[in-house]
Amino acid sequence: MFVVIPAAGASRRMRGRDKLNETIHGHTVLQRQTNRALCLGCPVLVCLPEGGGGREHSLTGLSVEIVNVPDAAEGLGATLRAAARQALRKYPEDAMLVLLPDVPDITFTDIQSVQAAFKAAGGKTAARATDSKNAPGTPLILPPRVWHKFTELSGDRGGREALDGEKIIGVPLKDDRATRDLDTPEDWAEWRLKSDIPD
């Protein structure tokens, strides 16, 4: 298994701030999520815009593979396409775990729960976290035959077109922590208030 962290987005809704450089207990959200992924003991691919976009400092000293996404402005599809193409050269027979960096409530135990469900199904069926109402979230684990389709993705639909018709095992997590991403300053302020984590 290998992990993909798509971190090439433009944070357009943050009005000049970069959501992946927001800090939680002294670590950027990107660094925090990357450290959780590294705890799995498998390769971690972090997708960044061309030149790093000011996010590369979060990865200093971390044993990760950087995937440069020169066409990141196209959307999440371009980011996942770049990751899949790099993985195809190095990990063609391994499962892919996609972990979004801006879903801060996900814990390492949550990741392990999705991994356990994937393994229990023999590693042949996709598995993903859901919220308490069964809405699909992150992390998502895909067997090779599914993520290979990501090499042809386009646009900003993410991996949805590649998942059409696929059976996916849902792993319910508490409340909305599998689905709550933080895209605006207001999202961050509300989350910090509820989480009792200061700026």
Secondary structure, 3 states (H helix, E strand, C coil): CEEEEECCCCCHHHCCCCHHHCEECCEEHHHHHHHHHHCCCCCEEEEEECCCCCCHHHHCCCCCEEEEECCHHHCHHHHHHHHHHHHHHHCCCCCEEECCCCCCCCCHHHHHHHHHHHHHCCCCCEEEEECCCCCEEEEEEECHHHHHHHHHCCCCCCCHHHHCCCCEEEEECCCCCCCCCCCCHHHHHHHHHHHCCCC
